[in-house]
Amino acid sequence: METFPSYAEIRFADYGEEFDPAVERTEMERGVPRQRLLNTHVLQTIEASVQFRSAQAVADFEAWYFDSLKRIGWFNIDHPRTGQIIRARFQGGKIGKLQPLNTLFRFAKRDLVLEYMR
């Protein structure tokens, strides 16, 4: 199993979590709508920016993404909030746009979305 690279640092300034509750809601003619659970587990997403501290780290991350993950593979990562190891992947296989934070990509970031089953 692949592991998320340590040189790709998650920035907490751009961090967020969300999940699909997997609930079916039925409106009633009278009274309160009924709700029922669709699944025992839900798909959780983590929106985060990942920072790179060198142009080499950017290149290494792209090589890991294309060669090891084949864009859609699963990997282990320490959950940024809980510290527990989760098995995640990039939502839709996307790693976001690379944005330089200074000249020559000595610092750069990507905004991406991770997804995992909770």
N, C-alpha and C positions, 0 to 999 in steps of 0.2 A: 504494500500500500504506500502510495506517495505521501509525502509530508509537505505542508506549506512551508516555503523557504523562510528562514529566519531573517534574511536580509530585506525582506518585504515587510516593513513595519506598519501596523495598522494605526492610523491617526484617530484619536478619539474626538477631535473637533468636528469631524464629518460623519460620525457614527450614528446608526439607528437600527432598531430591530422591529420586525412586524411579522405577523403570522395570519394565515387564513384559518379562521376558527372551525371550518368544516361543519357548519350548522345549516340545516335546511329549515326555512321559516315559511309557515303556511298562514296566510291571512284568513281569518274567520269572518263569517258574516256578522257575528256579534262577539264582543268580548276580546280578550287578549289573543294575539296570534300564537299559534303552537310552534314549538321549536323541537328539533331532534338532532342528535349527533349523527353525522355521516361517517366519520372515521374515528378510530381510537387515537391515531397520531395525526399531527398537523404539520404542514410544510412551513417551516420558519425561515425568514429571510433576514440577512444582516447586510445593511448598506454601509459601506465603509470606504475610506480613502486609504490607499496603500502608498507609503512613501519609500522611495529609493534614494540612497545616499551616494550613488555613483552611477556613471553611465554603464559601467560593467554590471552592476546589479540589475539595471533595466534589461540589458542583453541576456543575462542569466535567467531572469524571470520569464522572458519571452521564449527562451530555449526550453525551459521547464514546461511552460504552457503548451508549446507546439510538440515537443519531442516526447516528454514523459506523460503528460495528461492527454495528449491528442485532442485538446480543446474541450472535451466533454467528460474527462475522467473525474473520479472521486479522489479525495485526499483527506488526510487527517490534519486537523488544525486545533490549537488550543482556543476554546471559545474566548473571545476578547473580554467578556463580562464575567463569566463564571470560572474560567480557567480549566474547565473540563475538556477533554479531548472529544471532538465531534468529527463525524465523517460528512464532508461537505463537497459541493461542486459549485462552479460558476453558473449563475442563472442564465440559461440560454446559450451557454458557452462563451459569453461576452466578458471581457476584462476591462472594458471602458477605454476612454481616450487617454493617451499618454500626454501629460501636461508638464512642461518644464517649470521648475520653481526658481531656477536661476540659469545663467548661461551655460552652455555646453552640457546640459543635463546632469550637472554634478548633483543636483537635487531634482527629483521629479516625482510625480504622483499619478495614480490611476484611481478613478472612482469606479467601484465594482460592487456587485451584489452576490453574496454567497447564499446558498440554500441548503437546508438539511432537514431531516425528519426529526421532529421533537416528540 
